[in-house]
Amino acid sequence: MSNIFFLCGRTFTIMIMFYIYSVTCFSQDEIMQGYYQGEQIEYIGNQICVKIRPNVDVQTVSALFSNYDGELISNFNSLRWGVIQLPQGSDIFPLIDSLKQNLLIEEAEPNGVGREHYDPNDYYYGLGYQWSLYNYGQQPTGGTPGADIKVRQAWDITRGSSNILIAVLDSGIPYEH
């Protein structure tokens, strides 16, 4: 019983720590879900990643962003990518379409949020043979993406502990079977 309390207490502590972190880090930048180019994505709701064309002056592009009440919050790196921030509640998708039409801009897209999953170092899992654990449509088995037990999502929560005991209780086999 004390193991269950300890597990709940630790989980509660972690949840409180994440809440404090999320309030301080994401209070201005809400993580949203939506569809972009036919795929469901998570993205920071008021930010757009922009790639400028070669030899474009950053001052000129900054003036373009200010026309949309946008501000450059991450300077353009050696690959010419930067991040602009818009006012809270802005619909970024029409602006992305507009920026893609501009001759100064090579590419524009939502500032996506990536999530890392735990994957075991099991040889057969890595080859995709254990499709019941993670099915992404493997060949040659002709798998169906998502037809699995969602173990990757479970492993993101916990991978178990040697302090937890699991028992399987069975009443036996019916003798008349």
MIMAR-485113 format. One record per atom (N, C-alpha, C, CB): x, y, z; residue number from 0; chain. Coordinates in Angstrom, 2 decimals. Glycine has a CB too. Layout:
     east    north       up    i  ch
        X        Y        Z  NUM   A
...
// end
This chain:
     east    north       up    i  ch
     0.82    -1.18     0.00    0   A
     0.00     0.00     0.00    0   A
     0.87     1.26     0.00    0   A
    -0.94    -0.01     1.20    0   A
     2.00     1.20     0.70    1   A
     2.86     2.38     0.75    1   A
     3.48     2.67    -0.61    1   A
     3.94     2.21     1.79    1   A
     3.71     1.61    -1.42    2   A
     4.24     1.83    -2.77    2   A
     3.25     2.60    -3.63    2   A
     4.58     0.48    -3.43    2   A
     1.97     2.31    -3.48    3   A
     0.96     3.02    -4.26    3   A
     0.92     4.48    -3.85    3   A
    -0.44     2.38    -4.07    3   A
     0.97     4.76    -2.53    4   A
     0.97     6.14    -2.05    4   A
     2.21     6.88    -2.56    4   A
     0.92     6.18    -0.51    4   A
     3.36     6.21    -2.48    5   A
     4.60     6.84    -2.96    5   A
     4.51     7.15    -4.45    5   A
     5.81     5.94    -2.67    5   A
     3.97     6.22    -5.22    6   A
     3.84     6.43    -6.66    6   A
     2.89     7.60    -6.94    6   A
     3.33     5.15    -7.36    6   A
     1.76     7.63    -6.23    7   A
     0.82     8.74    -6.42    7   A
     1.43    10.05    -5.97    7   A
    -0.49     8.48    -5.66    7   A
     2.14    10.05    -4.86    8   A
     2.77    11.27    -4.37    8   A
     3.81    11.79    -5.33    8   A
     3.39    11.02    -3.02    8   A
     4.62    10.89    -5.90    9   A
     5.64    11.31    -6.85    9   A
     5.00    11.80    -8.13    9   A
     6.60    10.15    -7.14    9   A
     3.97    11.13    -8.60   10   A
     3.26    11.57    -9.81   10   A
     2.66    12.95    -9.58   10   A
     2.16    10.56   -10.21   10   A
     2.06    13.16    -8.41   11   A
     1.48    14.46    -8.09   11   A
     2.55    15.54    -8.08   11   A
     0.76    14.41    -6.73   11   A
     3.71    15.24    -7.50   12   A
     4.81    16.21    -7.46   12   A
     5.27    16.56    -8.85   12   A
     5.97    15.67    -6.64   12   A
     5.41    15.56    -9.71   13   A
     5.84    15.80   -11.09   13   A
     4.80    16.64   -11.82   13   A
     6.06    14.46   -11.83   13   A
     3.52    16.36   -11.58   14   A
     2.47    17.14   -12.24   14   A
     2.52    18.60   -11.80   14   A
     1.08    16.55   -11.94   14   A
     2.75    18.84   -10.50   15   A
     2.85    20.21    -9.99   15   A
     4.05    20.91   -10.62   15   A
     2.95    20.22    -8.44   15   A
     5.19    20.21   -10.70   16   A
     6.39    20.81   -11.29   16   A
     6.14    21.15   -12.76   16   A
     7.60    19.85   -11.17   16   A
     5.47    20.25   -13.51   17   A
     5.18    20.53   -14.92   17   A
     4.25    21.72   -15.04   17   A
     4.57    19.30   -15.60   17   A
     3.25    21.82   -14.14   18   A
     2.33    22.95   -14.19   18   A
     3.07    24.26   -13.99   18   A
     1.23    22.79   -13.12   18   A
     3.96    24.31   -12.99   19   A
     4.72    25.54   -12.75   19   A
     5.58    25.87   -13.96   19   A
     5.61    25.40   -11.49   19   A
     6.23    24.85   -14.53   20   A
     7.06    25.06   -15.72   20   A
     6.22    25.56   -16.89   20   A
     7.78    23.76   -16.11   20   A
     5.06    24.94   -17.10   21   A
     4.24    25.33   -18.24   21   A
     3.66    26.73   -18.07   21   A
     3.11    24.33   -18.45   21   A
     3.32    27.11   -16.84   22   A
     2.79    28.45   -16.62   22   A
     3.85    29.50   -16.89   22   A
     2.26    28.60   -15.18   22   A
     5.09    29.22   -16.49   23   A
     6.15    30.20   -16.69   23   A
     6.65    30.22   -18.12   23   A
     7.29    29.93   -15.75   23   A
     6.68    29.07   -18.79   24   A
     7.28    29.01   -20.13   24   A
     6.26    29.21   -21.25   24   A
     7.97    27.70   -20.32   24   A
     5.03    28.75   -21.06   25   A
     4.07    28.76   -22.16   25   A
     2.91    29.71   -21.92   25   A
     3.55    27.38   -22.38   25   A
     3.04    30.61   -20.96   26   A
     1.90    31.47   -20.65   26   A
     1.54    32.35   -21.84   26   A
     2.19    32.32   -19.43   26   A
     2.51    32.79   -22.62   27   A
     2.25    33.63   -23.78   27   A
     2.08    32.81   -25.06   27   A
     3.36    34.63   -23.95   27   A
     2.64    31.62   -25.10   28   A
     2.66    30.82   -26.31   28   A
     1.86    29.54   -26.11   28   A
     4.11    30.49   -26.72   28   A
     0.62    29.59   -26.52   29   A
    -0.27    28.45   -26.33   29   A
     0.00    27.39   -27.38   29   A
    -1.72    28.90   -26.39   29   A
     0.13    26.14   -26.92   30   A
     0.31    25.02   -27.84   30   A
    -1.07    24.63   -28.34   30   A
     1.04    23.80   -27.16   30   A
    -1.21    24.62   -29.66   31   A
    -2.49    24.36   -30.30   31   A
    -2.40    23.07   -31.11   31   A
    -2.91    25.56   -31.20   31   A
    -3.55    22.55   -31.47   32   A
    -3.63    21.42   -32.39   32   A
    -4.44    21.85   -33.60   32   A
    -4.26    20.17   -31.71   32   A
    -4.02    21.37   -34.75   33   A
    -4.74    21.72   -35.96   33   A
    -4.24    20.88   -37.12   33   A
    -4.59    23.20   -36.27   33   A
    -4.72    21.21   -38.31   34   A
    -4.32    20.49   -39.51   34   A
    -3.53    21.43   -40.41   34   A
    -5.56    19.92   -40.27   34   A
    -2.41    20.92   -40.90   35   A
    -1.57    21.68   -41.82   35   A
    -1.10    20.72   -42.90   35   A
    -0.36    22.34   -41.08   35   A
    -1.39    21.05   -44.12   36   A
    -1.05    20.24   -45.28   36   A
    -1.55    18.80   -45.12   36   A
     0.46    20.24   -45.50   36   A
    -2.77    18.66   -44.61   37   A
    -3.42    17.36   -44.51   37   A
    -3.02    16.51   -43.32   37   A
    -3.15    16.61   -45.73   37   A
    -2.17    17.01   -42.44   38   A
    -1.74    16.25   -41.27   38   A
    -2.09    16.99   -39.99   38   A
    -0.23    15.96   -41.33   38   A
    -2.46    16.23   -38.95   39   A
    -2.72    16.85   -37.67   39   A
    -1.38    17.16   -37.01   39   A
    -3.59    15.93   -36.77   39   A
    -1.25    18.39   -36.52   40   A
     0.00    18.84   -35.90   40   A
    -0.28    19.55   -34.59   40   A
     0.78    19.77   -36.85   40   A
     0.76    19.67   -33.77   41   A
     0.75    20.55   -32.62   41   A
     1.71    21.69   -32.96   41   A
     1.17    19.80   -31.29   41   A
     1.33    22.91   -32.62   42   A
     2.15    24.07   -32.96   42   A
     1.94    25.17   -31.94   42   A
     1.81    24.58   -34.38   42   A
     2.90    26.07   -31.88   43   A
     2.76    27.23   -31.01   43   A
     1.86    28.22   -31.74   43   A
     4.16    27.87   -30.65   43   A
     0.73    28.53   -31.12   44   A
    -0.37    29.20   -31.78   44   A
    -0.10    30.56   -32.40   44   A
    -1.43    29.36   -30.85   44   A
     0.89    31.27   -31.93   45   A
     1.10    32.61   -32.48   45   A
     2.51    32.78   -33.07   45   A
     0.87    33.64   -31.39   45   A
     3.12    31.68   -33.52   46   A
     4.46    31.76   -34.10   46   A
     4.51    31.09   -35.46   46   A
     5.48    31.13   -33.16   46   A
     5.33    31.67   -36.33   47   A
     5.54    31.12   -37.67   47   A
     7.05    31.03   -37.92   47   A
     4.83    32.00   -38.77   47   A
     7.49    29.89   -38.42   48   A
     8.88    29.73   -38.85   48   A
     8.97    30.17   -40.31   48   A
     9.37    28.24   -38.68   48   A
     9.95    31.02   -40.60   49   A
    10.08    31.61   -41.93   49   A
    11.50    31.41   -42.44   49   A
     9.71    33.12   -41.89   49   A
    11.61    31.01   -43.68   50   A
    12.92    30.90   -44.34   50   A
    12.96    31.96   -45.44   50   A
    13.17    29.45   -44.94   50   A
    13.97    32.85   -45.34   51   A
    14.07    33.91   -46.35   51   A
    14.93    33.42   -47.52   51   A
    14.69    35.21   -45.74   51   A
    14.72    34.05   -48.66   52   A
    15.51    33.70   -49.85   52   A
    16.95    34.20   -49.67   52   A
    14.87    34.31   -51.13   52   A
    17.88    33.62   -50.42   53   A
    19.28    34.07   -50.32   53   A
    19.40    35.56   -50.68   53   A
    20.18    33.23   -51.25   53   A
    20.32    36.22   -50.00   54   A
    20.65    37.63   -50.24   54   A
    19.51    38.60   -49.94   54   A
    21.06    37.80   -51.67   54   A
    18.57    38.20   -49.10   55   A
    17.49    39.09   -48.69   55   A
    17.94    39.82   -47.42   55   A
    16.15    38.31   -48.45   55   A
    17.71    41.11   -47.38   56   A
    18.07    41.95   -46.24   56   A
    17.10    41.71   -45.09   56   A
    18.09    43.44   -46.64   56   A
    17.64    41.45   -43.91   57   A
    16.81    41.16   -42.73   57   A
    15.94    42.36   -42.37   57   A
    17.70    40.76   -41.54   57   A
    16.45    43.58   -42.55   58   A
    15.67    44.78   -42.23   58   A
    14.40    44.85   -43.09   58   A
    16.52    46.05   -42.44   58   A
    14.53    44.51   -44.37   59   A
    13.38    44.53   -45.27   59   A
    12.33    43.52   -44.83   59   A
    13.81    44.25   -46.71   59   A
    12.80    42.32   -44.45   60   A
    11.87    41.28   -44.01   60   A
    11.22    41.67   -42.69   60   A
    12.59    39.92   -43.88   60   A
    11.98    42.28   -41.79   61   A
    11.41    42.71   -40.51   61   A
    10.29    43.74   -40.73   61   A
    12.51    43.31   -39.60   61   A
    10.47    44.61   -41.70   62   A
     9.43    45.58   -42.03   62   A
     8.19    44.87   -42.55   62   A
     9.94    46.60   -43.08   62   A
     8.39    43.81   -43.34   63   A
     7.26    43.01   -43.85   63   A
     6.48    42.41   -42.68   63   A
     7.75    41.89   -44.81   63   A
     7.19    41.85   -41.69   64   A
     6.53    41.24   -40.55   64   A
     5.76    42.27   -39.72   64   A
     7.55    40.53   -39.66   64   A
     6.28    43.47   -39.61   65   A
     5.59    44.49   -38.83   65   A
     4.26    44.89   -39.48   65   A
     6.48    45.73   -38.66   65   A
     4.14    44.70   -40.80   66   A
     2.86    44.95   -41.46   66   A
     1.76    44.03   -40.93   66   A
     3.00    44.77   -42.98   66   A
     2.15    42.87   -40.42   67   A
     1.20    41.90   -39.87   67   A
     1.21    41.92   -38.35   67   A
     1.53    40.48   -40.38   67   A
     1.77    42.96   -37.74   68   A
     1.94    43.06   -36.29   68   A
     2.82    41.93   -35.77   68   A
     0.58    43.03   -35.58   68   A
     3.73    41.45   -36.61   69   A
     4.64    40.39   -36.22   69   A
     5.99    40.93   -35.81   69   A
     4.80    39.39   -37.35   69   A
     6.66    40.17   -34.97   70   A
     7.98    40.57   -34.48   70   A
     8.93    39.39   -34.63   70   A
     7.90    41.04   -32.99   70   A
    10.12    39.65   -35.12   71   A
    11.15    38.63   -35.25   71   A
    11.69    38.31   -33.86   71   A
    12.29    39.09   -36.22   71   A
    11.44    37.07   -33.38   72   A
    11.89    36.71   -32.02   72   A
    13.08    35.77   -32.06   72   A
    10.75    36.06   -31.25   72   A
    13.38    35.20   -33.21   73   A
    14.56    34.35   -33.37   73   A
    15.20    34.74   -34.68   73   A
    14.18    32.82   -33.35   73   A
    16.41    35.33   -34.59   74   A
    17.08    35.81   -35.80   74   A
    17.34    34.69   -36.78   74   A
    18.38    36.48   -35.44   74   A
    17.48    35.07   -38.02   75   A
    17.71    34.10   -39.08   75   A
    19.08    33.45   -38.89   75   A
    17.61    34.77   -40.47   75   A
    19.11    32.13   -38.93   76   A
    20.35    31.40   -38.73   76   A
    21.08    31.22   -40.07   76   A
    20.09    30.04   -38.08   76   A
    22.13    30.42   -40.07   77   A
    22.91    30.22   -41.30   77   A
    22.11    29.53   -42.40   77   A
    24.16    29.40   -40.99   77   A
    21.03    28.86   -42.03   78   A
    20.15    28.23   -43.03   78   A
    19.01    29.15   -43.44   78   A
    19.58    26.92   -42.48   78   A
    19.04    30.39   -42.94   79   A
    18.09    31.46   -43.28   79   A
    16.70    31.25   -42.67   79   A
    17.96    31.56   -44.79   79   A
    16.59    30.49   -41.56   80   A
    15.34    30.29   -40.86   80   A
    15.27    31.23   -39.66   80   A
    15.19    28.81   -40.41   80   A
    14.09    31.77   -39.41   81   A
    13.82    32.60   -38.25   81   A
    12.40    32.36   -37.77   81   A
    14.04    34.08   -38.56   81   A
    12.06    32.93   -36.62   82   A
    10.72    32.76   -36.05   82   A
    10.12    34.13   -35.81   82   A
    10.77    31.93   -34.72   82   A
     8.89    34.30   -36.28   83   A
     8.16    35.54   -35.99   83   A
     7.03    35.22   -35.03   83   A
     7.63    36.19   -37.30   83   A
     6.74    36.19   -34.17   84   A
     5.65    36.04   -33.22   84   A
     4.58    37.06   -33.54   84   A
     6.15    36.21   -31.77   84   A
     3.36    36.60   -33.51   85   A
     2.19    37.44   -33.79   85   A
     1.42    37.67   -32.50   85   A
     1.28    36.78   -34.87   85   A
     0.49    38.61   -32.49   86   A
    -0.33    38.82   -31.29   86   A
    -1.14    37.56   -30.96   86   A
    -1.28    40.02   -31.48   86   A
    -1.42    37.37   -29.65   87   A
    -2.23    36.24   -29.21   87   A
    -3.56    36.23   -29.97   87   A
    -2.48    36.29   -27.69   87   A
    -4.01    35.04   -30.33   88   A
    -5.28    34.88   -31.01   88   A
    -5.21    35.05   -32.52   88   A
    -6.25    35.85   -30.47   88   A
    -4.03    35.31   -33.06   89   A
    -3.89    35.47   -34.51   89   A
    -4.08    34.13   -35.21   89   A
    -2.50    36.06   -34.87   89   A
    -4.74    34.16   -36.35   90   A
    -4.88    32.96   -37.18   90   A
    -3.65    32.92   -38.09   90   A
    -6.23    32.96   -38.01   90   A
    -2.74    32.01   -37.82   91   A
    -1.47    32.00   -38.54   91   A
    -1.56    31.41   -39.94   91   A
    -0.45    31.25   -37.75   91   A
    -2.55    30.59   -40.20   92   A
    -2.58    29.87   -41.47   92   A
    -2.81    30.77   -42.69   92   A
    -3.66    28.82   -41.43   92   A
    -3.71    31.75   -42.64   93   A
    -3.81    32.67   -43.79   93   A
    -2.52    33.48   -43.99   93   A
    -5.00    33.63   -43.59   93   A
    -1.87    33.84   -42.89   94   A
    -0.62    34.58   -42.99   94   A
     0.48    33.72   -43.60   94   A
    -0.19    35.10   -41.61   94   A
     0.50    32.45   -43.25   95   A
     1.49    31.53   -43.85   95   A
     1.29    31.48   -45.36   95   A
     1.37    30.12   -43.24   95   A
     0.04    31.36   -45.79   96   A
    -0.25    31.33   -47.23   96   A
     0.19    32.63   -47.89   96   A
    -1.75    31.10   -47.48   96   A
    -0.05    33.74   -47.23   97   A
     0.34    35.04   -47.77   97   A
     1.86    35.17   -47.86   97   A
    -0.23    36.16   -46.92   97   A
     2.57    34.74   -46.82   98   A
     4.03    34.83   -46.82   98   A
     4.65    33.95   -47.91   98   A
     4.58    34.43   -45.45   98   A
     4.05    32.81   -48.17   99   A
     4.58    31.92   -49.21   99   A
     4.49    32.55   -50.59   99   A
     3.82    30.59   -49.20   99   A
     3.58    33.50   -50.77  100   A
     3.43    34.19   -52.05  100   A
     4.41    35.35   -52.20  100   A
     2.01    34.70   -52.20  100   A
     5.04    35.75   -51.10  101   A
     5.94    36.89   -51.12  101   A
     7.29    36.48   -51.71  101   A
     6.12    37.46   -49.71  101   A
     7.86    37.32   -52.56  102   A
     9.12    37.01   -53.24  102   A
    10.33    37.01   -52.31  102   A
     9.35    37.99   -54.34  102   A
    10.21    37.60   -51.12  103   A
    11.30    37.61   -50.16  103   A
    11.39    36.31   -49.35  103   A
    11.15    38.78   -49.22  103   A
    10.29    35.57   -49.32  104   A
    10.17    34.40   -48.45  104   A
    10.28    33.12   -49.29  104   A
     8.82    34.42   -47.67  104   A
    11.15    32.23   -48.85  105   A
    11.29    30.93   -49.52  105   A
    10.31    29.91   -48.97  105   A
    12.72    30.40   -49.38  105   A
    10.09    29.94   -47.64  106   A
     9.21    28.97   -47.00  106   A
     8.65    29.57   -45.72  106   A
     9.95    27.64   -46.70  106   A
     7.43    29.18   -45.37  107   A
     6.78    29.58   -44.11  107   A
     5.95    28.41   -43.63  107   A
     5.90    30.87   -44.28  107   A
     5.98    28.17   -42.32  108   A
     5.22    27.06   -41.76  108   A
     4.98    27.31   -40.27  108   A
     5.95    25.71   -41.97  108   A
     4.02    26.61   -39.68  109   A
     3.78    26.77   -38.24  109   A
     5.01    26.35   -37.44  109   A
     2.55    25.94   -37.78  109   A
     5.20    26.93   -36.28  110   A
     6.28    26.53   -35.39  110   A
     5.82    25.29   -34.65  110   A
     6.68    27.69   -34.38  110   A
     6.12    24.14   -35.22  111   A
     5.62    22.86   -34.72  111   A
     6.25    22.44   -33.41  111   A
     5.85    21.80   -35.74  111   A
     5.50    21.64   -32.67  112   A
     5.96    21.07   -31.42  112   A
     6.19    19.59   -31.65  112   A
     4.93    21.32   -30.26  112   A
     7.38    19.15   -31.39  113   A
     7.71    17.73   -31.54  113   A
     7.70    17.03   -30.19  113   A
     9.09    17.55   -32.21  113   A
     7.33    15.80   -30.21  114   A
     7.32    15.00   -28.99  114   A
     8.21    13.78   -29.23  114   A
     5.85    14.56   -28.59  114   A
     9.06    13.50   -28.27  115   A
     9.94    12.35   -28.38  115   A
     9.29    11.17   -27.67  115   A
    11.33    12.65   -27.78  115   A
     9.36    10.01   -28.31  116   A
     8.82     8.77   -27.72  116   A
     9.97     7.87   -27.30  116   A
     7.89     8.04   -28.73  116   A
     9.73     7.13   -26.26  117   A
    10.68     6.11   -25.84  117   A
    10.49     4.90   -26.75  117   A
    10.50     5.74   -24.33  117   A
    11.55     4.40   -27.28  118   A
    11.53     3.15   -28.05  118   A
    12.57     2.22   -27.45  118   A
    11.80     3.41   -29.58  118   A
    12.21     0.96   -27.19  119   A
    13.18     0.04   -26.59  119   A
    14.27    -0.33   -27.60  119   A
    12.46    -1.24   -26.10  119   A
    15.36    -0.89   -27.08  120   A
    16.45    -1.30   -27.95  120   A
    16.30    -2.74   -28.43  120   A
    17.77    -1.13   -27.23  120   A
    15.09    -3.26   -28.38  121   A
    14.80    -4.61   -28.86  121   A
    14.99    -4.68   -30.37  121   A
    13.36    -5.04   -28.47  121   A
    15.79    -5.61   -30.80  122   A
    16.12    -5.75   -32.22  122   A
    14.86    -5.91   -33.08  122   A
    17.05    -6.97   -32.43  122   A
    13.94    -6.77   -32.66  123   A
    12.75    -7.03   -33.47  123   A
    11.75    -5.87   -33.43  123   A
    12.07    -8.29   -32.99  123   A
    11.73    -5.14   -32.32  124   A
    10.88    -3.95   -32.26  124   A
    11.37    -2.92   -33.28  124   A
    10.87    -3.34   -30.82  124   A
    12.68    -2.72   -33.32  125   A
    13.27    -1.76   -34.25  125   A
    13.03    -2.12   -35.70  125   A
    14.74    -1.65   -34.01  125   A
    12.94    -3.40   -36.01  126   A
    12.68    -3.84   -37.39  126   A
    11.19    -3.80   -37.74  126   A
    13.21    -5.24   -37.60  126   A
    10.35    -3.58   -36.75  127   A
     8.92    -3.49   -37.01  127   A
     8.18    -4.82   -36.93  127   A
     8.70    -2.90   -38.34  127   A
     8.84    -5.87   -36.45  128   A
     8.18    -7.18   -36.35  128   A
     7.15    -7.23   -35.23  128   A
     9.21    -8.27   -36.14  128   A
     7.30    -6.41   -34.23  129   A
     6.36    -6.42   -33.11  129   A
     5.27    -5.37   -33.36  129   A
     7.10    -6.14   -31.76  129   A
     4.54    -5.59   -34.44  130   A
     3.54    -4.62   -34.87  130   A
     2.39    -4.48   -33.89  130   A
     3.00    -5.00   -36.23  130   A
     2.20    -5.47   -33.02  131   A
     1.13    -5.34   -32.03  131   A
     1.46    -4.24   -31.00  131   A
     0.88    -6.69   -31.31  131   A
     2.76    -3.94   -30.85  132   A
     3.16    -2.88   -29.93  132   A
     3.12    -1.51   -30.61  132   A
     4.56    -3.15   -29.39  132   A
     3.60    -1.47   -31.85  133   A
     3.60    -0.20   -32.60  133   A
     3.42    -0.53   -34.08  133   A
     4.94     0.60   -32.36  133   A
     2.25    -0.21   -34.58  134   A
     1.90    -0.56   -35.96  134   A
     1.84     0.72   -36.79  134   A
     0.56    -1.33   -36.03  134   A
     2.78     0.87   -37.68  135   A
     2.80     2.03   -38.57  135   A
     2.57     1.63   -40.03  135   A
     4.12     2.77   -38.44  135   A
     2.03     0.42   -40.22  136   A
     1.76    -0.07   -41.58  136   A
     2.94    -0.82   -42.16  136   A
     1.39     1.07   -42.49  136   A
     3.64    -1.58   -41.33  137   A
     4.83    -2.29   -41.76  137   A
     4.57    -3.20   -42.95  137   A
     5.39    -3.08   -40.62  137   A
     5.59    -3.34   -43.76  138   A
     5.58    -4.31   -44.85  138   A
     6.58    -5.40   -44.48  138   A
     5.93    -3.64   -46.24  138   A
     6.44    -6.63   -44.81  139   A
     5.45    -7.20   -45.70  139   A
     4.17    -7.64   -45.01  139   A
     6.03    -8.35   -46.42  139   A
     4.06    -7.38   -43.70  140   A
     2.87    -7.88   -43.00  140   A
     1.60    -7.15   -43.40  140   A
     3.06    -7.77   -41.51  140   A
     1.74    -6.02   -44.09  141   A
     0.56    -5.27   -44.51  141   A
    -0.18    -4.70   -43.33  141   A
    -0.36    -6.14   -45.31  141   A
     0.57    -4.18   -42.35  142   A
    -0.04    -3.65   -41.14  142   A
    -0.95    -2.47   -41.40  142   A
     1.03    -3.25   -40.16  142   A
    -1.77    -2.20   -40.40  143   A
    -2.68    -1.06   -40.44  143   A
    -2.19    -0.03   -39.45  143   A
    -4.15    -1.50   -40.13  143   A
    -1.82     1.15   -39.90  144   A
    -1.32     2.16   -38.96  144   A
    -2.30     2.41   -37.82  144   A
    -1.04     3.47   -39.70  144   A
    -1.76     2.36   -36.60  145   A
    -2.57     2.62   -35.42  145   A
    -3.26     1.40   -34.84  145   A
    -3.59     3.63   -35.74  145   A
    -3.21     0.25   -35.53  146   A
    -3.85    -0.97   -35.01  146   A
    -2.88    -1.66   -34.07  146   A
    -4.28    -1.92   -36.18  146   A
    -2.68    -1.07   -32.91  147   A
    -1.75    -1.60   -31.92  147   A
    -2.27    -1.27   -30.54  147   A
    -0.32    -1.02   -32.13  147   A
    -1.50    -1.61   -29.52  148   A
    -1.97    -1.39   -28.14  148   A
    -1.50    -0.06   -27.56  148   A
    -1.49    -2.53   -27.26  148   A
    -0.96     0.82   -28.40  149   A
    -0.54     2.17   -27.99  149   A
     0.53     2.14   -26.90  149   A
    -1.76     2.96   -27.48  149   A
     1.47     1.20   -27.03  150   A
     2.49     1.04   -26.01  150   A
     3.46     2.22   -25.99  150   A
     3.25    -0.25   -26.24  150   A
     3.69     2.87   -27.13  151   A
     4.60     4.03   -27.12  151   A
     4.06     5.14   -26.23  151   A
     4.81     4.56   -28.56  151   A
     2.76     5.38   -26.28  152   A
     2.17     6.40   -25.43  152   A
     2.26     5.98   -23.95  152   A
     0.70     6.65   -25.83  152   A
     2.09     4.70   -23.67  153   A
     2.21     4.22   -22.30  153   A
     3.64     4.36   -21.80  153   A
     1.75     2.75   -22.20  153   A
     4.62     4.04   -22.64  154   A
     6.03     4.15   -22.24  154   A
     6.42     5.61   -22.00  154   A
     6.93     3.54   -23.30  154   A
     5.72     6.54   -22.61  155   A
     6.01     7.95   -22.34  155   A
     5.57     8.35   -20.93  155   A
     5.31     8.84   -23.38  155   A
     4.63     7.61   -20.37  156   A
     4.16     7.89   -19.01  156   A
     5.04     7.16   -18.00  156   A
     2.69     7.47   -18.85  156   A
     5.25     5.87   -18.21  157   A
     6.10     5.10   -17.31  157   A
     6.62     3.87   -18.05  157   A
     5.33     4.69   -16.02  157   A
     7.78     3.40   -17.61  158   A
     8.34     2.17   -18.16  158   A
     8.45     1.11   -17.07  158   A
     9.72     2.43   -18.80  158   A
     7.71     1.32   -16.00  159   A
     7.69     0.35   -14.93  159   A
     8.73     0.63   -13.88  159   A
     7.89    -1.02   -15.48  159   A
     8.74    -0.20   -12.87  160   A
     9.66    -0.04   -11.76  160   A
     9.85    -1.40   -11.10  160   A
     9.12     1.01   -10.73  160   A
    11.04    -1.65   -10.60  161   A
    11.29    -2.90    -9.89  161   A
    10.60    -2.89    -8.53  161   A
    12.81    -3.13    -9.71  161   A
    10.10    -1.75    -8.08  162   A
     9.39    -1.65    -6.80  162   A
     7.92    -2.03    -6.92  162   A
     9.51    -0.25    -6.25  162   A
     7.43    -2.24    -8.12  163   A
     6.03    -2.56    -8.33  163   A
     5.89    -4.06    -8.59  163   A
     5.43    -1.74    -9.50  163   A
     5.02    -4.71    -7.84  164   A
     4.77    -6.13    -8.02  164   A
     3.44    -6.33    -8.73  164   A
     4.78    -6.87    -6.66  164   A
     3.43    -7.24    -9.66  165   A
     2.20    -7.56   -10.39  165   A
     1.92    -9.03   -10.18  165   A
     2.33    -7.22   -11.92  165   A
     0.70    -9.34    -9.82  166   A
     0.30   -10.72    -9.61  166   A
    -0.90   -11.01   -10.49  166   A
    -0.03   -11.01    -8.12  166   A
    -0.92   -12.19   -11.06  167   A
    -2.06   -12.65   -11.84  167   A
    -2.74   -13.74   -11.04  167   A
    -1.63   -13.18   -13.26  167   A
    -3.98   -13.50   -10.65  168   A
    -4.74   -14.45    -9.86  168   A
    -5.73   -15.15   -10.78  168   A
    -5.47   -13.76    -8.67  168   A
    -5.70   -16.47   -10.73  169   A
    -6.57   -17.27   -11.59  169   A
    -7.24   -18.31   -10.73  169   A
    -5.78   -17.93   -12.75  169   A
    -8.51   -18.54   -10.98  170   A
    -9.25   -19.50   -10.16  170   A
    -9.01   -20.93   -10.63  170   A
   -10.74   -19.18   -10.20  170   A
    -8.27   -21.11   -11.69  171   A
    -7.98   -22.46   -12.15  171   A
    -8.71   -22.78   -13.44  171   A
    -8.35   -23.45   -11.10  171   A
    -8.63   -24.04   -13.84  172   A
    -9.24   -24.49   -15.08  172   A
   -10.52   -25.26   -14.75  172   A
    -8.24   -25.38   -15.91  172   A
   -11.63   -24.93   -15.42  173   A
   -12.86   -25.69   -15.16  173   A
   -12.64   -27.17   -15.53  173   A
   -14.07   -25.10   -15.98  173   A
   -12.92   -28.04   -14.59  174   A
   -12.66   -29.46   -14.83  174   A
   -13.61   -30.04   -15.86  174   A
   -12.77   -30.24   -13.53  174   A
   -14.78   -29.42   -16.07  175   A
   -15.72   -29.98   -17.02  175   A
   -15.47   -29.46   -18.44  175   A
   -17.14   -29.68   -16.60  175   A
   -14.44   -28.70   -18.64  176   A
   -14.14   -28.14   -19.98  176   A
   -13.45   -29.16   -20.85  176   A
   -13.26   -26.87   -19.87  176   A
// end
